[in-house]
Amino acid sequence: MSDPAAEETWNEKRILVCDDEPHIREPVAIYLRQNGFEVTTAVDGRDGLNKFQKDDFFLVITDINMPQMTGLDLLAEVRKVRPTTDVVMITGNVDLDYAIQAIKNGAYDYFRKPFDFEDVMLTVSRVVEKRRLQRAAAEAERLRGERSASERNAIEAVMALVQAVYSKDSYTRGHMERVGLYADVIAATMGLEAKRRKIIERAGILHDIGKIGTPDVILNKTGKLTQEEFLVIQLHPNVGAQIVRPISVLGEVAPLVRQHHEKWNGTGYPDRLAGEKITVEARILAIADVFDALHSDRAYRPGLPIEKTIQIIKEGRGSHFDPEVVDCFESCLNDGTLLGSIKDARGAGQVSAQDKVKAMAEEAQKMMMGATSQAREAAPAPAPAP
């Protein structure tokens, strides 16, 4: 009897490379084979679809502009036949708009001609890592009813997600931790109850988890993003929500992760929600996120002075931000509780998103075990043997 886990690992060696230009198709295939992958090549989209239907590939790398069937059409067919297969597009400068559309349609990433083989390998490695994390999260969910296995896998899966984003972008680590603390202080000032505050703090810690799907070249770019690159960045709230939603520990966090870039006037993303259609928790998260992003050093600029940061947030009152949340933000900034939360946490040695993620997973597991024990106690006793 075959081992499903071993079979899936083997399947993550199989890649289909589809390009009508042999001087691109064959070198890519050779390079990937040299790095341990099993590669099948196709000369156009129609040939690629025929081969895809006959074998189990975990990744398809395809050109966009091809005869018989375009890369976009091949992407659509791949999504129909096997939605779990990842697709990476190859594009020339004239095809960039199609590459952005491909990502919106479900492609994982793209790279432009001419490209370095190292860029290809980096993208393939990120696909493999993403799939590993998805399996870890799914496995944690599957085992949630099994006491020891569920506890171990839930903690490891969530911590793996956090660590994966940290490894991509050093700025994101401190940012996610601080946003969680700021959001909690603002929520307390607004009078939200402890349970909702805990959800907001967790969402702050995990709000940028979707950046695991953002290409490193965009995430760490030192110059200003192009319009096309910004469109790619805008995908991360939806990606993050999709990652955390299947994990029972984080079910209530997913909507906040998705909505943290929405704006009060409806011009945000990804869903262009407006006003009270945005959850109050996400409205709080939006201010905490922008405050820290403006005030912190970034790859492309130094942090703004606190006075300038406050001015920008005030100017966004009623357009970018909920006016009531802005007022509460100013209140806890003026009384020292907002910035004091960071100083207090550092002094107590508590600024660690991984520690907080571990604590939330352990808490959820205790609740699950308690519910299991109660259910067993409430179950009727077995009838006596005759």
Residue pairs with C-beta under 8 A, 6 or more apart in sequence:
8 135
11 56
11 57
11 58
12 58
12 128
12 131
13 36
13 37
13 38
13 58
14 37
14 38
14 39
14 40
14 55
14 56
14 57
14 58
14 59
15 32
15 37
15 38
15 39
15 40
15 57
15 58
15 59
15 60
15 61
15 124
16 39
16 40
16 41
16 42
16 48
16 51
16 52
16 55
16 57
16 59
16 60
16 61
16 62
17 25
17 28
17 29
17 32
17 39
17 40
17 41
17 42
17 61
17 62
18 25
18 41
18 42
18 43
18 44
18 45
18 47
18 48
18 60
18 61
18 62
18 63
18 66
18 71
18 74
19 25
19 28
19 41
19 42
19 43
19 62
19 63
19 66
19 90
20 43
20 44
20 63
20 66
20 67
21 63
22 43
24 63
24 90
24 113
25 41
25 43
26 41
27 117
28 61
28 117
28 120
29 39
29 41
31 117
31 120
31 121
32 39
32 120
32 121
32 124
33 39
35 121
35 124
37 124
40 51
40 55
40 57
42 48
42 50
42 51
44 66
44 67
44 68
44 69
45 62
45 66
45 67
45 68
45 69
45 70
45 71
45 73
45 74
46 68
46 69
47 68
48 60
48 62
48 69
48 74
49 69
49 74
49 77
49 78
52 60
52 74
52 77
52 78
52 81
52 82
52 85
53 81
56 82
57 85
58 85
58 86
58 127
58 131
59 85
59 86
59 87
59 88
59 124
59 127
60 74
60 75
60 78
60 85
60 86
60 87
60 88
61 87
61 88
61 90
61 120
62 71
62 74
62 75
62 87
62 88
62 89
62 90
63 71
63 89
63 90
63 91
64 70
64 71
64 72
64 89
64 90
64 91
64 92
64 95
64 98
64 99
64 102
65 71
65 92
65 95
65 98
69 77
71 89
71 90
71 98
71 102
72 98
72 101
72 102
72 105
74 87
75 87
75 89
75 102
75 105
75 106
75 107
76 105
78 85
78 87
79 87
79 105
79 106
83 106
86 108
86 127
86 130
86 131
87 102
87 106
87 107
87 108
88 107
88 108
88 109
88 110
88 111
88 123
88 124
88 127
89 98
89 99
89 102
89 103
89 107
89 109
89 110
89 111
90 110
90 111
90 112
90 113
90 115
91 98
91 99
91 110
91 111
91 112
91 113
92 112
92 113
93 112
93 113
96 112
96 228
97 228
99 107
99 110
99 112
99 228
100 228
100 231
100 232
102 110
103 109
103 110
103 232
103 235
104 235
108 123
108 127
108 130
108 213
109 123
109 126
109 127
109 213
109 215
111 119
111 120
111 123
119 217
122 216
123 215
126 212
126 216
129 164
129 212
130 212
130 213
133 157
133 160
133 161
133 164
133 212
133 243
134 243
136 153
136 156
136 157
136 160
137 157
137 158
137 161
137 243
137 246
137 247
138 246
139 153
139 157
140 150
140 153
140 154
140 156
140 157
140 158
140 247
141 246
141 247
141 248
143 149
143 150
143 153
144 150
144 154
144 248
144 368
145 368
145 372
147 369
147 372
150 365
150 368
151 361
151 362
151 365
151 369
154 247
154 248
154 249
154 361
154 364
154 365
155 357
155 358
155 361
155 362
155 365
157 247
158 247
158 249
158 250
158 357
158 358
158 360
158 361
159 354
159 357
159 358
159 361
161 206
161 209
161 212
161 243
161 244
162 176
162 205
162 206
162 209
162 353
162 354
162 357
163 354
164 212
165 172
165 173
165 176
165 208
165 209
165 211
165 212
166 172
166 173
168 211
168 212
168 214
168 216
168 219
168 220
169 211
169 219
169 220
171 296
171 297
171 298
171 299
172 208
172 211
173 353
174 296
174 351
175 208
175 292
175 293
175 296
176 204
176 205
176 206
176 207
176 208
176 353
177 205
177 351
177 352
177 353
177 356
178 288
178 292
178 296
178 342
178 351
179 204
179 205
179 207
179 285
179 288
179 289
179 292
180 200
180 201
180 202
180 203
180 204
180 205
180 288
180 353
180 356
181 201
181 204
181 341
181 342
181 345
181 351
182 204
182 288
182 291
182 292
182 338
182 341
182 342
183 200
183 201
183 203
183 204
183 284
183 285
183 288
184 197
184 200
184 201
184 204
184 341
185 332
185 337
185 338
185 341
186 284
186 287
186 288
186 325
186 328
186 329
186 332
186 338
187 196
187 197
187 200
187 201
187 281
187 284
188 197
188 332
188 337
189 328
189 329
189 331
189 332
189 337
190 280
190 284
190 324
190 325
190 328
192 200
192 280
192 281
196 281
198 360
199 252
199 253
199 256
199 281
200 256
200 281
200 284
200 285
201 356
202 250
202 253
202 356
202 360
203 253
203 256
203 257
203 260
203 281
203 282
203 285
204 285
204 288
204 289
205 353
205 356
205 357
206 240
206 244
206 250
206 253
206 257
206 357
207 237
207 240
207 256
207 257
207 260
207 285
207 289
208 236
208 240
209 240
209 243
209 244
209 257
210 235
210 236
210 237
210 238
210 239
210 240
210 241
210 242
210 243
210 257
211 219
211 236
211 239
211 240
212 239
212 243
213 235
213 236
213 239
214 232
214 233
214 235
214 236
214 239
215 232
218 225
218 229
218 232
218 233
219 233
220 299
221 229
221 299
221 300
222 299
222 300
223 300
224 300
225 233
234 261
234 269
234 270
235 270
237 257
237 258
237 259
237 260
237 261
237 269
237 270
238 258
238 270
240 257
240 258
241 254
241 255
241 257
241 258
244 250
244 253
244 254
244 257
245 251
245 254
248 364
249 360
249 361
249 364
255 279
255 282
256 279
256 281
256 282
256 285
258 270
258 271
259 271
259 273
259 278
259 279
259 282
259 285
260 282
260 285
260 286
260 289
261 268
261 269
261 270
261 286
261 289
262 268
262 269
262 271
262 272
262 273
262 274
262 278
262 282
262 286
263 274
263 286
263 319
263 320
263 321
264 274
264 275
264 278
264 283
264 318
264 319
264 320
264 321
264 322
264 323
265 274
265 318
265 319
265 320
266 272
266 273
266 274
266 275
267 319
268 286
268 320
278 286
278 322
280 322
280 325
283 321
283 322
283 325
284 325
286 320
286 321
286 325
287 313
287 321
287 325
287 326
287 329
290 312
290 313
290 316
290 320
290 321
291 309
291 313
291 329
294 303
294 304
294 308
294 309
294 312
294 313
295 303
295 304
295 306
295 309
296 303
297 303
304 312
310 330
310 333
313 321
313 326
313 329
314 326
314 330
316 326
317 323
317 326
329 338
332 338
333 339
342 351
345 351
